[in-house]
Amino acid sequence: MIHSFLMIGQSNMAGRGYASEVPSIYNEHIKMQRNGLWQIMSEPINFDRPSAGVGLAASFAASWRLDNQQKEIGLIPCADGGTSLDDWAVGGALFENAVSQAKLAQRTSQLSGILWHQGENDCSPEKAEQYGEKFAVIIETLRHELDVPEIPLIIGGLGDFLPNGIFGQYFTSYLLINQALEDFANTHANCYFVTAKGLTANADSIHFNALSQRLFGVRYYGAFRDLKHVIGPYYDEESILATIYNRPYTKTEKIKLLEHQFAVGNIEPQDFLSKLAILNGN
């Protein structure tokens, strides 16, 4: 049985980290949903824009696998960059798509958690004041539609770097959104807040960079596993990442990666066949 997790929110949930900046994560037991079916995860997982890149979900899933080595995990990507909380309102396209994709996943998996990151598009005092009330309606309805009333919801804070970039004037009220997210987690059952303290950004000072996304994913998993808020850097988050990166590939993974290199034209047919023969022990 696959344990699946719904990914919703805006671009920092989708991921904009640069893949060249971090080691890849590839594991045959980590799946992602494409066209209603499961395939081995590869990044970008949440291809909402051509700029999609490394997000937090891969390291979340890899951390989950460290504790669940006999099980499989599946990711349901539904985040959409640049979207406001109102864009996620019940009855809207994004909400209905998330419900539809999650229901497809429920046919072949157990929906085990919801991962949310959003708020950059709501950085004003007025929107921050209304955030908790609007978000409660979205989450309550989502849980009802999917018949998972007690499913854990993990929500992450916004980065402290937001006011410092070229678009910093739009994010001067980000602390109000962070407070609204923390307040929501503290006043709603089965909801856990994850801090972004210490995490850094791409040059735009809007999107978490790839390393920070990896660390954020470890923190998200810590909140899910322990059912507790994560209010500071996770005590062993860097060593967890090292363990994930140093995991040797299985034979199946090596073959799949080789097939990909051949499919995209990076190796010649004879080279492919000879390497495949070696992997198969011929």
N, C-alpha and C positions, 0 to 999 in steps of 0.2 A: 504494500500500500504506500503510495506517495503521500507525503504530508505537504500540502501546498500553502502558499502565502501570497496574498493579494497585495500588489504594489500600486499605491495611488498617491496623487499629489501633483506637484509641478516639477520643474526641471532638475532640482537637486535630488528628487527621488528617481527620476529617469536616469540621471547621471550625465555629467559633462566633463568628467576627468579624462585626462589624456592617457590613452592606453600605453604609450611609449614610456611613461614615467614609473610604471609599476610592473612587477612580474605578473604574468597571466594566471588566472585560476581556471583550471579545467578538470572536471571530475565527472565520470560517467554516471554517477549517482546523484548529480545535481541536474535537474531538468528545467526547461523553460517552456512555456506554452506558446505555440505558433499554430495558427489556424485551428485551434481547438485540440491540438495534439501535443504530446510531449516529445521534445528532442533534447539532446545533451546541451547544457547551457554554454553559450559563448557570448562574449561582450562585443558590442553593446546589447544588453538584454532588452532594454526598453527603448526601441528604435522609434521614438516619437518625432525626431528631427534628424536631418543629415548631420547635425553637430552632436548627436548622442554619443556617449562614451562610457567611461567607468562610473558606476554608481555604487551604492552601499550594499545592494542585494547579493552580489557574488560573495563577498566576505561574510555577510550574514549567513548565507547558505553553507559556506565552507566551515564556519564556526559550528553551525548546527550539526554538520556531519561528523565533527570531531567527537561529539557526544552521542551520536546515533549512527555508528559505523555499519550497522546491519540494515539501515533504512534508507529510503530515498526521499529527497526533497524536491519540490517543484515551485517555480516562480511564475506568477501571473502578472505580466507587465501591463499596467493600464495608466501610468502617470503621463501627464501632458504638460510640456514646458510653457511657462508664461501664463498659467491659468490662475484665476482668483478663486476664493472660496465660493463666490456666487456661481462661477462656472461649474462647480461640483454640486450644485443644488439638486435636490431630488427631482427627478423627471427630466433633467437635462441630459444631453448626449453623453457627457463623460460619466455621469452616474449610471445611466442605463448600460453603457458599454462595460463598465466595471462589473455590474450585476450579471450581465450576459456572459462575460468571460469567466467569472467565478463559478457560475452555474455549469458552464461547460467543463471546468476543471473538476467540479464536484462529482461528475459522472465517473471519474477514474482516480479520484484522490480524496483525501480528508482535508478540508479547509481548516488550517490550524492557526492562522494568524493574519492580521492586517497590518501592513507597514505604511505609514503616512508621513510625508514631509511636504509642507506647503506653508506659505505665509508671506513670502517676499512680495507678492502682489497685493497684499493687504496691509502694507505698512503705513497706516495712518491712525490717529487716535480714534476716529469715528469707527473705522472698520475693526480695530482691535477691541473696542468696547462690545461690538456685536459678535465677535468671533465665536465665543463659547456657545452662545445660543444657536447660531447657525450650524456650527459644527455638530452639535448634539443631535440635531434633526437628521443630518446626513448619516451619521454613524448609527443612530437608532434605527433608521429606515433600512440601511444597508444590512445590518444584522438581522432584521426581521425578514427582509427579502430573501436572504440566504439561509435562514433558519439556523443561525448560529448566535443565539442571544448572549452567550458568555465568552465569545471568542476574544482572545487578547488583542488589543490595539496598541501598537508601539508608535509613538510620535516623537519626532526629533526637533530640537531647537534650531533657530536660525544662527548663522555665523556672526561672530563679533566683528568680522571684517567688512560687513555690508556698507557702513557709512563712509568707508575710506576709499572707495573706487571712483571711477569716472562718472558713475551714476549714483554716487553716495547721497545726493540730495533727496532721492526717492526713498531712502531707508533710514531716515533719522529717527523714526518711531519703532524700529525693529524690536527694541526691548519690551515694548508694550505687547507685541505679538508673542514674544517668548513668555512673557508673564501670563498671557491668555492661554497659551498651550500648557504651561505648568499648572495653572489653575484648573484647567479642564481635566488633566490627568489626576489631580489631587481630589477632585470632586465627582469623578465618574468611575464606576466599577470596571475592573478588567482593562484599565488604560494605564500606560506607563510612559513616562517622559524620559528622553535621552538628551543630555546636554551636548552642544557643539563646542564647548569650551576647549581652547587650545588647537582647534582645527583651522586650517588655512585654505586659501582660495587660489584659483587660477588668476591670471593677470587682470581679469575683469572685476575681481572682488565681489562677484555675485555667486559664482559656482565653486563648490568645494573642489579642490584639486584631487587627483587620483589617490594619493596616499591618504588624505583625510577621509575620502570616501571609504577606503578600506578600513580605516580605524573606526569610522562611524558605524559600519556594518557590524564590526565586532561588538561595539557598544549596544547596538540594537539587539543583537542576539543575547547579550548579557541581561538586558531588561526582560526579554522574552523568557529566557531560561529561569531566571530567579524571580520573575514576577515582581520586580522592584524598579523604582526609578533609578536612573544612572545620572548622578548629579555632578560627576567629575570624570576625568579620564579614567578608563578602566585600568585596574592595577597591573594587568599583564597583557594589555592589548597588543603591544609590539611583539612579544614572544609568541602570542597566538598567531599573529600574522606570519611570523617566521616558520612556525610549524606548518601552516597552510601552504606556504611557498615551497617548503622543502619536501613535501610529500611526493614520492616517486610515482610516475605515471604507470598505470596498469597496461597490460598488453593491448587490451581493447582501446584504451585511450591513445596509445601510440599509433595504432592502425588508423583510428579515426582522424588523428592529426595529420598523418601521412596522406590519407585520402583527400583531406582538405587542401594540402599543399599541391597535390596533383591537379585537383579540380580547378584551382585558381591559376594554374599555369606556372607554378614556381619550380617544378621539377619535370624532367623529361620522362616519357613513358618507360624507357628501359631502366632508368634510375629508380623510378617508382616500383617497378616489378622486382628489381633486385633487393630494394629495401624491404618491400613487403614479404619477400621470401625469407629474409633474415628474421623478421619479426615472427613469422609463422614457423620458424625453425627448420626451413627447407634448405 
